[in-house]
């Protein structure tokens, strides 16, 4: 009878505890200290006593407040306390013990606002004791942890409050700019500089230690600079090859300064030695293969000094021609300004033409970035870029036809204009052939249709290229060449490329 009563009470307790979201172990903590096994048969007195305790627990669980599962319910609070006691988060993730004893870890109070942390909390009273007595020992014997004191590190400071920047003012191309920045090691410990990195290749930076007797020695990166020791950063900028206008560079010092990289800056206004007027680019416009064009540019020294000038023959190739003429030359034929007569054509290849022309003076560069080979003297140069758009005697606009993305069965029409640049006449019977790229056979000869309609004067004509429909199963790119047999004396045919992409799933919007 007692066993039956015990089993009934146990089953009821399990059901009630499970409905409230409790674990069996929580219920048993109110009664017996160990779990009850079905195989263990309790005595009559133990069963009665245990049944009474579990009935009380079941009655407690029947409380409507305990049946609520929200964060404010008693059951929720009890379950949360049990999980915390068991070392588990609400998510059930087990806490990991890495074997470190952090009970003795404290943060030293410092000027940057860090305070002691631990069981004391914010309201901890410091009146009756000194935290120095509780300072954590970081020796291997104790195994404690010590927070590093950031103020007890190296520091770079300008000597005599000098500025961290220097303006060289106006520098002529090819000049050097040199400046020495003076510093002092002004930290809590010795300063260590691991690297001095300039911002560009035109800047050099060298660290030098200053001795008390006035002598200097080169600093070795990574070595200590004692507190109070003066040192310098010798900087040098090269302006050769730099464009005229504002210039800036910087050097960054990396070391054990907790503030990070220490930066010094240099600025200058670079002035050109030679200038080209009206522009460094001589654009000759659009010309035909049978035409020629010319333009005049002036190369002069900004300071007004006289110089000799010659065009670099390596950049002058037929059909480009350059002729130099000095303006008001002296007895040696040198002048402060030179006129360059540039001409291009005829018989120029079709397309966008570009010819860089270098003009070399006899003014020496005082500090060249790249010294000349074989002991030659490096001199200033000026560059003029000659450009022209060259078209044939008959040209097409546009010179490329793009169909874009199309459906294979959708008809699409594209047009282009032909233009003649002499007395030749265009006619309606000009043959037009469609072929593949590189002279190959075109795979869709029946899918395209061409026509040509000349104007009344025969100087222009409209060519239509119509895509009547590709095979339904075709997807992917397509393209070829329009071979227009012009019959002009200077060009027998004109070729125009066309291409597109066919897509089966293209939908009309």
C-alpha positions in Angstrom: 0.0 0.0 0.0 2.8 2.4 0.9 4.6 1.6 -2.3 1.5 2.3 -4.4 1.0 5.6 -2.6 4.6 6.6 -3.1 4.4 5.8 -6.8 1.2 7.8 -7.3 2.6 10.8 -5.5 5.9 10.6 -7.5 4.0 10.4 -10.8 1.8 13.4 -10.0 4.8 15.4 -8.9 6.6 14.6 -12.2 3.7 15.7 -14.3 3.1 18.9 -12.4 6.8 19.8 -12.3 7.1 19.1 -16.0 4.1 21.3 -16.8 5.7 24.2 -15.1 9.0 23.8 -17.0 11.0 22.6 -14.0 13.6 19.9 -13.9 13.2 16.9 -11.7 16.4 17.8 -9.9 14.8 21.1 -8.8 11.8 19.3 -7.2 14.1 16.9 -5.5 16.2 19.7 -4.0 13.1 20.5 -1.9 13.1 17.0 -0.6 15.7 14.2 -0.9 19.2 15.1 -1.9 19.6 12.3 -4.4 17.5 11.0 -7.3 15.1 8.2 -6.6 15.6 5.1 -8.7 12.8 2.8 -9.6 14.8 -0.2 -8.6 15.4 1.1 -5.0 12.4 0.1 -2.7 12.1 2.7 0.2 10.9 1.7 3.6 7.5 2.5 4.9 8.6 5.5 7.0 10.8 6.8 4.2 8.0 6.5 1.7 5.5 8.3 4.0 8.0 11.1 4.7 9.0 11.5 1.1 5.4 11.4 0.0 4.5 14.2 2.4 7.3 16.4 1.1 6.4 15.8 -2.5 2.8 16.5 -1.9 3.8 19.8 -0.4 5.9 20.5 -3.5 3.0 19.5 -5.8 0.7 21.9 -3.9 3.3 24.7 -4.3 3.4 24.1 -8.1 -0.4 24.3 -8.3 -0.1 28.0 -7.3 -1.4 30.0 -10.3 1.6 32.4 -10.0 4.0 29.4 -10.4 2.1 28.1 -13.4 2.9 31.4 -15.3 6.0 31.0 -17.5 6.8 34.6 -17.9 10.0 36.2 -16.6 8.1 37.5 -13.6 6.8 34.1 -12.5 8.1 32.3 -9.4 8.8 29.2 -11.5 10.9 31.2 -14.0 12.9 32.8 -11.2 13.5 29.5 -9.4 14.6 27.8 -12.7 16.9 30.7 -13.5 18.5 30.5 -10.1 19.0 26.8 -10.5 20.6 27.2 -13.8 23.0 29.9 -12.5 23.8 27.7 -9.5 24.6 24.8 -11.9 26.9 27.1 -13.9 24.7 27.4 -17.0 23.4 30.3 -19.0 19.8 30.7 -19.9 20.6 29.3 -23.3 22.0 26.1 -21.7 25.6 26.8 -22.9 28.1 25.4 -20.4 30.6 27.8 -19.1 34.2 26.9 -20.0 36.9 27.0 -17.3 40.3 27.7 -18.7 42.1 27.3 -15.4 42.9 30.9 -14.7 42.3 32.2 -11.3 41.1 35.8 -11.8 39.9 36.4 -8.3 43.0 38.5 -7.5 43.0 40.6 -10.6 42.6 44.3 -10.0 43.1 47.3 -12.2 45.4 50.1 -10.8 43.8 53.5 -10.6 45.4 55.8 -13.1 44.9 59.2 -14.7 43.1 57.9 -17.7 40.1 56.9 -15.6 40.6 53.2 -15.0 39.5 52.0 -11.5 39.9 48.8 -9.5 37.4 46.2 -10.5 36.2 43.2 -8.7 33.9 42.5 -5.8 34.4 46.0 -4.4 32.2 47.6 -7.1 31.7 51.3 -7.6 30.6 52.0 -4.0 33.7 50.4 -2.5 35.1 52.4 0.4 38.9 53.2 0.1 39.2 55.0 3.5 40.4 52.2 5.7 43.0 50.6 3.5 45.5 51.2 0.7 45.2 49.3 -2.6 49.0 49.1 -2.7 48.7 46.3 -0.1 46.5 44.4 -2.5 48.5 45.0 -5.7 48.6 42.0 -7.9 52.0 40.3 -8.1 52.8 39.3 -11.7 55.6 37.0 -10.7 55.5 33.4 -11.9 55.1 32.2 -8.2 51.7 33.9 -7.8 50.4 33.6 -11.4 48.6 36.9 -11.1 47.8 39.3 -13.9 49.0 43.0 -14.1 47.4 45.6 -16.3 50.2 47.4 -18.3 50.6 51.0 -17.4 50.3 52.9 -20.7 51.8 56.0 -19.3 55.1 54.2 -18.5 56.1 53.9 -22.2 58.2 55.9 -24.6 57.1 59.2 -26.1 58.3 61.3 -29.0 58.2 65.1 -28.4 59.3 68.0 -30.4 62.4 69.8 -29.0 61.7 73.3 -27.8 58.1 73.0 -29.0 59.1 73.2 -32.7 56.2 72.6 -35.2 55.6 69.2 -36.7 55.6 70.6 -40.2 57.9 72.5 -42.5 57.1 74.6 -45.6 60.0 74.8 -48.1 58.2 77.6 -50.0 59.0 77.8 -53.7 61.2 75.1 -55.2 62.2 74.8 -58.8 61.9 71.4 -60.5 65.1 69.5 -59.8 65.9 71.3 -56.6 66.3 69.5 -53.2 64.5 70.4 -50.1 66.2 69.5 -46.8 65.0 70.0 -43.2 65.9 68.6 -39.8 63.2 67.9 -37.2 64.6 67.8 -33.7 63.0 65.6 -31.0 63.5 64.5 -27.4 62.7 61.2 -25.7 60.1 62.4 -23.2 58.3 59.2 -22.0 58.2 57.2 -18.8 60.7 54.7 -20.2 63.2 54.7 -23.0 61.9 55.4 -26.5 62.2 52.7 -29.2 61.6 53.6 -32.8 61.2 50.6 -35.1 60.7 52.4 -38.4 60.7 55.8 -40.1 58.5 55.5 -43.2 58.2 58.3 -45.8 55.0 58.6 -47.8 56.6 58.4 -51.2 59.9 57.5 -53.0 60.9 61.1 -53.5 61.4 61.5 -49.7 64.3 60.3 -47.6 64.3 60.1 -43.8 67.3 59.3 -41.5 67.3 59.3 -37.7 70.4 60.7 -35.9 71.2 60.7 -32.2 72.7 63.8 -30.7 75.4 63.4 -28.1 76.2 65.8 -25.2 79.5 66.8 -26.8 77.7 67.9 -29.9 78.7 64.9 -32.0 76.1 62.8 -33.9 75.7 59.1 -34.5 73.3 57.2 -36.8 70.4 55.7 -35.0 69.8 51.9 -35.2 66.1 51.0 -35.5 64.9 49.0 -32.5 67.5 50.4 -30.0 66.6 52.4 -26.9 66.7 56.2 -26.8 67.1 57.1 -23.1 64.7 59.5 -21.4 65.8 63.1 -22.1 68.1 62.1 -25.0 67.8 64.4 -28.1 67.6 63.0 -31.6 66.8 64.3 -35.1 65.1 63.3 -38.3 66.9 64.5 -41.4 64.5 64.7 -44.3 65.1 65.4 -48.0 62.7 65.7 -50.8 63.5 65.4 -54.6 61.4 67.6 -56.9 62.8 66.3 -60.2 59.9 65.0 -62.3 57.3 66.4 -60.1 54.5 68.4 -61.7 54.3 72.1 -61.1 52.0 73.1 -58.2 51.5 72.2 -54.5 53.6 69.4 -53.1 53.3 67.6 -49.8 55.0 64.6 -48.1 55.2 63.1 -44.7 57.3 60.8 -42.5 55.8 58.5 -39.9 57.8 57.3 -36.9 56.6 53.9 -35.5 57.7 52.7 -32.0 56.6 52.2 -28.5 54.8 55.5 -28.2 51.3 54.5 -27.0 49.7 57.4 -29.1 50.6 55.6 -32.3 52.7 56.8 -35.3 54.3 60.2 -34.8 53.9 62.2 -38.1 55.9 65.1 -39.5 54.9 66.9 -42.7 56.6 68.9 -45.5 55.0 71.1 -48.1 56.3 73.1 -51.1 55.2 75.0 -54.2 57.0 73.4 -57.2 57.7 75.7 -60.1 58.3 74.4 -63.6 61.5 75.3 -65.5 60.1 75.0 -69.0 56.5 75.5 -70.1 54.6 74.8 -73.4 52.0 77.3 -74.8 49.2 77.2 -75.6 49.0 73.6 -74.3 51.1 70.4 -73.9 48.5 68.7 -76.2 48.5 69.5 -79.8 45.2 68.1 -81.1 45.0 68.3 -84.9 41.3 67.4 -85.1 39.8 64.9 -87.6 41.7 64.5 -90.8 41.5 62.0 -93.7 44.3 59.7 -94.8 44.9 62.0 -97.8 45.1 65.2 -95.7 47.7 66.8 -93.5 47.4 69.1 -90.5 49.8 71.4 -88.6 50.0 73.4 -85.4 52.4 75.8 -83.7 53.5 75.6 -80.1 56.0 77.7 -78.1 58.5 76.3 -75.6 59.9 78.9 -73.2 61.7 79.2 -69.9 59.7 80.6 -67.0 62.6 82.5 -65.5 63.6 84.0 -68.9 67.0 82.3 -69.2 68.2 81.4 -72.6 68.7 77.8 -73.6 69.3 75.5 -76.5 66.6 73.1 -77.7 66.3 70.1 -79.9 63.6 67.6 -80.7 64.2 64.0 -79.7 64.5 62.2 -83.0 63.3 58.9 -81.5 59.7 60.3 -81.1 59.5 61.8 -84.6 58.4 59.2 -87.2 56.8 59.6 -90.6 54.4 61.2 -91.3 55.1 63.5 -88.3 57.4 66.4 -88.9 58.8 69.0 -86.3 60.7 72.2 -87.1 62.2 74.3 -84.3 62.9 78.1 -84.6 64.4 80.2 -81.8 62.8 83.6 -81.1 65.4 86.4 -80.7 68.4 84.1 -80.3 71.7 85.3 -78.9 75.1 84.9 -80.6 75.2 81.2 -79.7 71.8 80.5 -81.1 70.2 80.1 -77.7 66.9 81.7 -76.9 64.4 82.1 -74.0 61.6 80.9 -76.3 61.4 78.5 -79.2 58.6 77.9 -81.7 57.9 74.3 -82.7 56.1 73.8 -86.0 54.3 70.4 -86.0 52.8 68.8 -89.1 51.1 65.4 -89.6 50.1 63.7 -92.9 49.3 62.6 -95.5 49.1 58.8 -95.7 48.3 58.3 -92.0 46.9 55.0 -90.8 43.2 55.2 -89.9 42.3 55.5 -86.3 43.1 57.7 -83.3 46.8 58.7 -83.6 49.0 59.7 -80.7 52.6 60.9 -81.0 54.6 62.0 -77.9 57.4 64.4 -78.8 60.2 65.2 -76.4 62.1 68.5 -76.6 65.4 68.4 -74.8 67.1 71.6 -73.5 70.7 72.2 -72.4 69.7 73.5 -68.9 71.3 71.0 -66.4 69.2 69.5 -63.6 71.0 70.3 -60.3 69.7 67.2 -58.5 68.3 64.6 -61.0 66.3 61.8 -59.5 67.7 59.4 -62.1 71.2 60.5 -63.2 72.0 60.0 -66.9 74.1 57.0 -67.9 77.7 57.2 -69.1 78.4 60.4 -67.1 76.2 62.5 -69.3 74.5 65.6 -67.8 70.8 65.4 -67.2 68.9 68.3 -68.6 65.3 69.6 -68.5 62.9 68.4 -71.1 59.4 69.5 -72.3 56.9 67.1 -73.8 54.2 67.8 -76.5 51.5 65.2 -77.2 50.4 65.3 -80.8 46.9 63.8 -81.4 44.7 63.4 -84.4 41.6 61.4 -85.4 42.3 59.9 -88.8 39.5 58.6 -91.0 39.5 57.1 -94.5 38.3 58.9 -97.6 35.0 57.2 -96.9 34.2 56.5 -93.3 31.2 55.0 -91.4 29.6 56.5 -88.3 29.3 54.6 -86.1 32.2 52.3 -87.0 30.7 49.5 -84.8 27.1 48.3 -84.7 25.7 46.9 -81.4 22.4 45.0 -81.3 22.5 44.5 -77.6 20.5 41.7 -76.0 17.7 40.4 -78.3 15.3 37.5 -78.6 16.2 35.2 -81.5 12.9 35.7 -83.3 12.6 39.5 -82.7 13.4 41.7 -85.8 15.7 44.6 -85.0 17.1 47.3 -87.4 20.3 49.3 -87.0 21.6 52.1 -89.2 24.9 53.8 -90.0 26.0 56.7 -92.1 28.7 56.7 -94.9 30.5 59.9 -95.7 32.8 60.8 -98.6 35.6 63.4 -98.1 36.4 64.1 -101.8 34.5 64.1 -105.1 33.7 60.4 -105.1 30.0 59.5 -105.4 28.2 56.8 -103.5 25.6 54.8 -105.4 22.7 52.4 -104.4 24.3 49.4 -106.1 27.3 49.2 -103.8 27.7 45.5 -102.8 27.5 44.7 -99.1 28.7 41.3 -97.9 28.3 39.8 -94.4 31.1 37.6 -93.2 32.4 36.2 -90.0 35.2 37.7 -88.0 38.7 37.2 -89.5 37.2 36.4 -92.9 35.4 33.3 -91.7 32.1 32.2 -93.1 29.1 33.8 -91.4 26.9 31.2 -89.6 23.6 33.0 -90.1 23.6 34.3 -93.7 19.8 34.3 -94.0 19.1 36.0 -90.7 20.3 39.5 -91.8 19.3 41.9 -94.6 21.2 44.9 -95.8 20.3 48.0 -97.9 22.0 51.3 -98.9 20.3 54.6 -99.7 22.6 57.4 -101.0 21.8 61.1 -100.7 21.1 63.1 -103.9 24.7 64.6 -104.0 26.2 61.1 -103.4 28.4 62.5 -100.6 26.6 60.5 -97.9 24.5 57.3 -97.7 22.5 55.5 -95.2 23.2 51.8 -94.6 20.6 49.6 -92.9 21.4 46.3 -91.2 18.3 44.4 -90.2 18.2 41.3 -88.0 15.1 39.4 -89.3 15.4 36.5 -86.8 17.9 34.0 -85.6 17.1 30.3 -85.2 14.8 29.7 -82.3 17.2 27.4 -80.5 20.2 29.8 -80.7 21.3 31.4 -77.5 24.5 33.3 -76.8 26.6 35.9 -78.8 26.6 36.5 -82.5 28.5 38.9 -84.7 30.4 39.5 -87.9 31.7 42.0 -90.4 29.9 44.2 -92.9 32.2 44.3 -95.9 31.1 47.4 -97.9 32.7 47.4 -101.4 33.1 51.1 -101.8 35.2 51.1 -104.9 37.0 54.4 -104.0 40.4 54.9 -105.7 42.2 55.1 -102.3 40.1 52.4 -100.6 38.3 49.5 -102.2 36.2 48.4 -99.3 35.1 49.5 -95.8 34.6 47.1 -93.0 32.2 47.6 -90.0 31.9 45.2 -87.1 28.5 44.2 -85.5 27.6 42.0 -82.6 24.8 41.1 -80.1 23.6 38.5 -77.6 20.5 36.3 -78.1 18.5 35.2 -75.0 15.6 32.8 -75.0 14.1 34.0 -71.7 14.0 37.7 -72.6 10.6 39.3 -71.8 9.2 42.4 -73.2 8.3 45.0 -70.6 
